[in-house]
Amino acid sequence: MSIEIFITGFSACLAGWLLHFAWWRLSRPVDDLRALVACLIVFPAAVLVVLFLLGTLTLQACFLSLILSTGLGSAYIFWYPAAQAASPTMLMTVIVARAGESGCSEEALQSVLTEETLSGNSLESLVGERFASEDTEGKLELAPRGQRTLKLIRLLRHSAGFEDPKG
C-alpha cells in the first residue's frame, strides 16, 4: 500500500469521524446506527469519489482508499457504544453490571427487558460470549470480558464528553 492510499483513506475516515463528532455535539440523531453509517461510510466514500472526479486520485487509489476508509469506519461503528447498546447482549451486560456483586437473576432481567429483547438465545449468549458468568445459585455476575467492555465504553463516552447514563 502506498503512502498516498493510506493518507487518503485515513483522512477520509477522519473527516467522517469529525462529521460524526460535530453532529453528536450539535444534536443527537434519532437513529445512531444509520447516522454512523452516513458519517463513517457514505460521507468518506463521497469524499473519495469527488477526489477521483477532480483527478486527484486514480481509480485504483480511490478504490483502495475506499476499502481502507470503509474498514476503519466499520471498526469504529462496531465498537461505538450506541451501536453496542442496541445489542441485547450489551444491554443485559449493563443490567448485570448494575446489579453488582449480589448478581442478577434471570427473572430480574425478564422484569426489566421486553420479550423481544430476550427472544431466542439472548441469555445463553450473554454467558456464552463470556460477558457474564452464572454462579451456583443461577445468578448472573459480570465476567472479566464484560468488565473490560464496559470500561472501554465508559472511556469512549468520557472522551467524547458524555456522562454515564443514569438509572
N, C-alpha and C positions, 0 to 999 in steps of 0.2 A: 504494500500500500504506500502510495506516495504521500509526502507531507501535505501536498495540496488537497488531496482527498480527505485526509484526517482533519485538517484545519477547517475545510468547508463543511464536512459532515458534522463535526463537533460544534462549529459555530452556528449552523442551522438549528441544531438541537438546543444549544444555549439560548438562541433567540426565542425559540418556543418556550423554554423554561422561564425566560424573563417575561414573556407574554402571560404565561400562567401565573407567575408571581404577582404581576400588576393586576390582573383580572381578579384574583382572590383578595387582594388588598382593597380594591375598589368596591366590589360586591361579590358575594358568594353565588356561584351559578346554581341553578336548580338541580342539574344533573352533573355531579362531579366527574363521573367516568366519561361521559360524552364530551364535556368541556376539556378534560385532559387529553383525549384523543385529538380534538380540534387543535389544541395548543401544541402538543408534542409530536404529532404525526402529520396532520394535514397542513398546518402552518409551515413547518420546516420543509415539507415536500413542495409546497407552493413557492417558497423562497428559492429552493434549488432549481425548480423549473424556470423561474424568472431569470435566474443567473444563466441557465443554459440558453434561454431565448435571447438574452442580451449578448451572448457569445463569450461570456466569461468562463464557462465550463464546456468541456467536450461532453459528448453523450455518455461516454464511458465514465468519466469523472463524476458526472451528475448522477448516474446510476449507482456507482459505488458509494458516493457521498450519501445518497438516499438510503442505501442499505445501512450504513453506519448510523446515520441520524435516526432512522426508524428503530434500530436495535437499542440505541441509548434511550430514546423516548419510551419505548416499550418497557425497558427495565425500570425506568422511573415510575411509569404508570403502575407496573406490577407491585412496586414497593410503596406506593403512595398510600398514606394512612386512610384516606377516604375510600379508595378502591378496596383496600383491605377490610374496611368497616362494612362494606357491602357483602362481605363473605360471612355466611352463617358461622363458620368455624372461628373467625376472628371475633365476632360478636359474642359468642359463647366464651371465648378465651378472656375477654374483658370482664364478663359477668363472673367467671370463676375467680379471676384476679381480685375483684372487689369483695368476694366472699372471704378472702384472707385465709388464715391457717385453719379456720373451722371447716373449710371445704364447702362445696356446693352440691346439693343432691340433684338428681335428675328431675325430681318433682319441682324443685325450685327453679330450674331452667325452664321447665314447661309452663310454670305460672307466669314467667316474665316474657317468654317468647311466643310468637304465634305458631300455629300448627304448620303453616307454610315454611317457616324458618327451620323448624325441626323435622320437616319431611325427609324421607329417605334415611340415610345413614349418617346424618349430621353429628349425632352424639358419638357414634363409633369413630368417625373420622377425627373428632376432637382429640380422642385418646390415641387413635391410630397414627395421626400425624404428629404425635408427641407434643401437642400444645398443653395437654393436661394429663394427669395420671389419676387412676382410681385407687382409693385406699381400700382397706379390708371391709369397711362399712358401706362401701359403694358411693362414697362422696368423692367428688372431683376436686383435685388440687392442681394449681398451676405447675406445670413441668418446666424444667430449665429452658426448653425451646420457647415456650410461651412467655416466660420471663424476659428472655432476650428480645423477642419480637416486640413486646410491649415497651421495653426500654428504647428500642430503635424508633418506634412510632412516636414516643414522647420526645425523643431527641429531634426528630424531624419536625414535629409540631412546634416545639420551642424555638428551633432555629428559624422557622417561618413566622414566629411571633404569635402563635396561637397558644392559648392556655389549655390545660387539661379539661376535658368535658366534665361537667357537673352531673351528679346523680349517681 
